[in-house]
Amino acid sequence: MRQVKLRAVFMRGGTSRAIMFRRDDLPADRDAWAPIFLAAIGSPDPNGRQLDGMGGGISSLSKVCVVGPARDASADVDYTFAQVSIKEAAVDYSGNCGNMSSAVGPFAIDEAMVAASGAEAVVRIHNTNTSKLIIARFPMDDGAAAVDGDLRLPGVAGSGAPVRLDFMDPGGAGTGRLLPTGNASDMLEIPGASPIAASMIDAANPCVFVAASALGMTGVEMPEALEANRALLDLLEAIRRTASVRMGIAPTPEAAARIPSIPKVALIAPPLDAPTLSGDRLAAGDCDLTVRMVSIGQPHRAVPLTGAMCLAVAARIPGTVAHRLARASEPAGSPIRIAQPSGLTVVDAQVDRTADQWIARRATVYRTARRLMDGYVYIRACAISPSPRAR
């Protein structure tokens, strides 16, 4: 059968992987992108394995990034993130991926889309999903983005060159407001369940945070245990859909079901001794908050970076569930250490109070990224039509 080939790069960014496309290599009509992305990743796959594509059967490995020249002078490149559903023919553009954001700067440098000289590159990235600016800083090695370094990420073997990401003005990335309901905490009415206290925060990506104890959980359950708890996942999805409506993302719960990647929903707990996927244990004294996060119905092995940033911002705002459960920073304003199944994620968040509102000024994280392969991705010609739905 005839196949179509497209120039592409396969990269790891943080704890995610994605196919990277140059915008000029894709059709000018963005409606034509979704069938290309689905076919390249290997979706829809009722078996959930994506063996006929580049995906890996979990949400963090089912991603596509598109990078092109910036259309605004405030940035060097435009970057569009696509979350590809695994079992459904759907591509979601409603949110950004913080982990894959770390690959965009090195990709732009190595593809000669942005010029850099000296020991460090600075790439200003405009994320089209959220209309937010991300500033990436990373070392250079003989004219290319450096790969080797001493930074170790929980969930990623080995070490790599650090990529500093400053997410500027991250509040309102999906809804236009840091506190979409106007409140630090609200009670959610969930059919068939008691009212649940939740904090609905929009920083880097919209998220809804609930105390694990409110759902009868400890907050240190491992992803496999969460996956096996169908009743809990169904309840978390009901919470997510209800929060989506309250946050103004979707008009109805039914519409929220068609926007699966936001808001992300998380169980949070105070600092606790907890196991990790590597078999090590985290000590309660080494963290400030504990989180278990779910997106697209799947518990994450490592907290999504945008989710970690949103949680760190939430922890700075009095009245939120996160602020109530978090250990007080010592000294005040120190980066927030978030315990998650793969280890610790550290986020620095600057949040200020004005006369009438809270403002998230910046969230800073460090990741590593690496080009794994480049060349062409092959797509079955018959898979490109008809076009699936895209959001």
C-alpha positions in Angstrom: 0.0 0.0 0.0 1.3 3.5 -0.9 2.6 5.5 2.0 3.2 9.2 2.5 6.4 10.4 4.1 6.9 13.6 6.1 10.1 15.0 7.5 10.0 14.7 11.3 12.1 14.5 14.4 11.4 12.2 17.4 12.3 13.8 20.7 12.1 13.3 24.4 11.2 16.4 26.4 11.3 15.8 30.2 9.2 12.7 30.9 7.3 12.8 27.6 8.1 12.0 24.0 6.6 13.5 20.8 6.9 13.7 17.0 8.3 17.1 16.1 7.2 18.7 12.8 8.2 21.9 11.2 5.1 23.9 10.4 6.2 24.4 6.8 6.2 20.6 6.3 2.5 20.3 7.1 -0.5 21.4 5.2 -1.4 25.1 5.4 -4.9 24.1 6.5 -4.7 23.1 10.1 -7.9 21.0 9.8 -5.7 18.6 7.7 -3.3 18.0 10.6 -5.4 15.7 12.8 -5.5 12.7 10.4 -1.7 13.1 9.9 -1.0 13.1 13.6 -3.3 10.2 14.3 -1.8 8.0 11.6 1.8 8.9 12.6 1.1 8.2 16.3 -0.9 5.0 15.6 -4.4 6.0 16.8 -7.1 5.1 17.2 -6.1 1.8 18.6 -8.7 -0.2 20.5 -5.9 -2.3 22.0 -4.4 0.9 23.5 -0.8 0.0 22.4 -0.3 2.2 19.2 1.9 -0.5 17.7 1.3 0.7 14.2 2.7 4.2 14.9 5.1 6.1 17.0 3.0 6.3 20.2 3.6 4.3 23.3 0.2 3.5 24.6 0.1 6.1 27.4 -0.8 9.8 27.2 2.7 11.0 27.9 3.9 9.2 24.8 1.1 10.1 22.5 2.0 13.7 21.5 2.9 15.9 18.6 4.6 19.3 18.5 4.6 21.7 15.6 7.2 24.5 15.5 7.4 27.3 13.0 8.5 30.9 12.7 6.9 33.3 15.2 4.1 35.5 13.9 4.8 38.1 16.7 8.0 40.0 17.4 7.9 39.0 21.1 8.9 35.4 20.3 11.4 33.5 18.1 9.1 30.6 17.3 5.5 29.5 17.5 4.8 26.1 19.0 1.6 24.2 18.9 1.0 21.1 21.0 -1.3 18.3 20.0 -2.5 15.6 22.5 -3.4 12.5 20.4 -6.1 10.2 21.9 -5.1 6.6 22.1 -8.3 4.7 21.6 -10.3 7.5 19.8 -9.9 9.3 16.6 -9.4 12.7 18.3 -6.7 15.3 18.5 -6.9 17.9 21.3 -5.2 21.3 21.0 -6.8 22.8 24.1 -3.8 22.7 26.4 0.0 22.8 26.4 2.6 20.2 27.5 5.2 21.5 29.8 7.5 18.6 29.3 7.6 18.8 25.6 8.0 22.6 25.8 11.6 21.8 26.9 12.3 20.2 23.5 11.1 23.1 21.5 14.1 25.4 22.1 16.7 22.7 21.3 14.7 21.6 18.2 14.6 25.2 17.0 18.3 25.6 17.4 19.3 22.3 15.8 16.9 22.9 12.9 18.5 26.3 12.3 15.2 28.0 12.9 16.8 30.3 15.5 20.4 31.4 15.6 22.6 31.1 18.7 26.2 31.5 19.5 28.3 31.2 22.7 27.8 29.0 25.7 24.0 29.4 26.2 21.0 29.7 23.9 17.9 31.7 24.8 14.8 30.9 22.7 11.5 32.8 23.2 8.6 30.4 22.5 5.1 31.4 21.9 2.7 28.6 22.7 -0.3 28.9 20.4 -2.5 26.6 22.6 -2.4 29.0 25.5 -1.2 32.3 23.9 1.6 32.3 26.5 5.3 33.1 26.3 7.9 30.5 27.5 11.6 31.4 27.7 13.9 28.5 27.3 17.6 28.7 28.3 20.0 25.8 27.8 23.7 25.2 27.2 25.3 24.9 23.7 27.8 22.4 22.5 29.8 23.2 19.3 26.9 25.1 17.8 24.2 22.6 18.8 21.9 22.2 21.8 23.9 20.4 24.5 22.8 16.9 25.5 25.2 15.9 28.2 24.9 17.3 31.7 24.4 16.6 35.4 20.6 17.2 35.7 18.7 14.1 36.7 14.9 13.9 36.3 12.7 11.5 38.3 11.4 8.9 35.8 14.2 9.4 33.2 17.3 7.2 33.3 20.6 9.0 33.3 21.3 12.7 33.3 21.3 15.5 30.8 21.9 19.2 30.0 19.5 21.4 31.9 16.8 23.3 30.1 15.5 26.1 32.2 11.9 27.0 31.3 10.3 30.3 32.5 6.6 30.2 31.9 5.7 33.9 31.9 2.4 35.1 33.2 1.0 31.5 33.3 -2.3 32.4 34.8 -5.4 32.0 32.6 -3.7 29.8 30.1 -7.0 28.0 29.3 -9.8 30.1 30.7 -8.4 33.6 30.8 -8.4 33.7 34.6 -6.1 32.3 37.3 -9.1 31.6 39.5 -11.8 30.8 36.9 -14.6 30.7 39.4 -13.3 33.7 41.3 -12.7 31.6 44.4 -9.7 29.8 45.8 -11.9 26.9 46.7 -15.4 25.7 45.8 -17.8 22.9 46.6 -18.5 20.6 43.6 -21.9 18.8 43.4 -21.2 15.5 41.9 -24.1 13.2 41.0 -24.2 10.2 43.3 -21.5 11.6 45.6 -21.3 14.0 48.6 -20.2 17.6 47.8 -16.5 17.8 47.4 -14.2 20.7 48.2 -12.0 21.5 45.1 -9.7 24.2 44.0 -10.0 25.0 40.3 -6.8 26.8 39.2 -5.7 27.8 35.7 -1.9 28.3 35.5 0.0 26.8 32.6 -3.0 24.5 32.2 -6.3 24.4 34.0 -6.4 21.9 36.8 -8.8 20.8 39.6 -7.3 19.8 42.9 -9.1 17.7 45.5 -7.8 16.3 48.8 -7.1 12.6 48.5 -8.6 12.1 51.9 -11.9 13.5 50.8 -12.2 10.5 48.4 -11.0 7.9 50.9 -7.5 7.8 49.5 -4.1 8.4 51.1 -2.6 10.2 48.1 0.4 7.8 47.9 -1.3 5.1 45.9 0.8 4.0 42.9 -0.5 4.4 39.3 -1.3 0.7 39.0 -3.5 0.8 42.0 -5.3 3.8 40.7 -5.8 2.2 37.3 -7.4 -0.8 39.0 -9.8 1.3 40.9 -12.5 1.9 38.3 -14.9 3.5 40.7 -12.3 6.1 41.7 -11.4 6.9 38.1 -15.1 7.3 37.2 -15.5 9.7 40.2 -12.4 11.7 39.1 -13.8 11.9 35.6 -17.1 13.2 37.0 -15.2 15.7 39.1 -13.2 16.8 36.0 -16.4 17.3 33.9 -18.2 19.2 36.6 -15.1 21.4 37.1 -14.8 22.0 33.3 -18.3 23.5 33.3 -17.6 25.6 36.5 -14.4 26.9 35.0 -16.1 27.9 31.7 -14.2 25.4 29.6 -17.3 23.5 28.5 -21.0 24.4 28.6 -22.1 21.0 29.7 -20.7 17.8 31.2 -21.4 16.1 27.9 -19.3 18.8 26.1 -16.6 18.4 28.8 -16.3 14.7 27.9 -15.2 15.8 24.4 -12.3 17.9 25.8 -10.5 15.2 27.7 -7.1 16.8 28.3 -8.3 19.8 30.4 -8.8 20.4 33.2 -6.4 17.8 34.6 -7.6 16.4 37.9 -5.4 15.6 40.8 -5.5 14.0 44.2 -3.3 15.9 46.6 -2.1 15.2 50.2 0.3 16.7 52.7 4.0 15.6 52.8 4.0 11.8 53.3 6.5 9.0 53.2 5.8 7.4 49.9 7.1 4.7 47.5 8.3 5.5 44.0 8.3 3.5 40.8 12.0 2.9 41.0 11.5 1.1 44.3 13.0 3.9 46.4 11.0 5.7 49.1 10.5 9.5 49.5 10.7 10.8 53.0 8.0 13.2 54.1 10.6 15.6 55.2 12.0 16.0 51.7 8.7 17.2 50.1 6.1 19.9 50.5 3.1 18.4 48.8 2.1 14.9 47.5 0.2 14.5 44.2 -1.3 11.8 42.0 -2.6 13.3 38.7 -4.9 11.9 36.1 -5.4 13.1 32.5 -7.3 11.5 29.6 -8.5 8.9 32.2 -5.0 7.6 32.9 -3.0 8.0 36.1 0.4 9.6 35.4 3.6 7.9 36.2 5.2 11.3 36.5 3.2 14.4 37.2 2.7 16.5 34.0 4.9 19.5 34.2 2.0 22.0 33.6 0.1 20.2 36.4 3.1 20.6 38.7 3.4 24.3 37.9 -0.4 24.8 38.4 -0.1 23.0 41.8 2.9 25.1 42.9 0.9 28.3 42.0 -2.1 27.0 43.8 0.0 26.3 46.9 1.0 30.0 47.0 -2.7 31.2 47.2 -4.3 31.1 50.7 -7.6 29.3 50.8 -6.8 26.7 48.2 -6.9 23.0 49.0 -3.2 23.0 48.0 -2.3 25.8 50.4 -4.1 24.1 53.2 -2.2 20.8 52.7 1.3 22.1 51.8 4.2 22.5 54.2 5.0 26.1 54.7 8.1 27.1 52.7 11.2 27.6 54.7 12.5 30.2 53.9 9.3 31.9 52.6 9.1 31.8 48.8 11.4 28.7 48.4 10.7 26.4 45.5 8.0 23.9 46.1 9.0 20.2 46.2 6.2 18.0 44.8 6.3 14.3 45.6 4.9 12.1 42.7 5.2 8.5 41.7 8.5 9.0 39.9 10.1 11.0 42.6 10.4 14.8 43.3 9.5 17.6 41.0 10.7 21.1 42.1 8.9 24.2 40.8 9.5 27.8 41.6 6.4 29.9 41.4 6.0 33.7 41.8 2.5 34.7 42.8 1.6 38.3 43.8 -1.5 39.8 45.4 -2.8 43.1 44.0 -5.7 45.1 45.4 -8.3 42.8 44.0 -6.8 39.7 42.6 -4.0 37.1 42.6 -1.5 37.2 39.7 0.9 34.4 38.7 4.0 36.2 37.4 6.1 33.2 36.6 6.7 29.5 37.0 10.2 28.1 36.5 11.2 24.5 36.1 14.2 22.6 34.8 14.0 19.7 32.4 16.2 17.8 30.0 15.5 17.0 26.4 17.2 15.0 23.7 16.8 14.3 19.9 16.3 10.6 19.5 15.8 10.2 15.8 15.2 12.3 12.7 14.3 11.6 9.1 10.8 10.7 7.9 7.7 9.4 9.5 5.6 7.2 7.2 1.8 7.3 7.1 -0.6 5.1 5.3 -2.1 7.2 2.5 -5.6 5.7 3.2 -5.4 6.9 6.8 -5.3 10.6 5.9 -9.0 10.7 4.8 -11.6 11.1 6.1 -10.6 13.7 8.6 -11.3 12.9 12.3 -12.5 15.5 14.6 -10.0 17.9 16.1 -10.5 20.2 19.1 
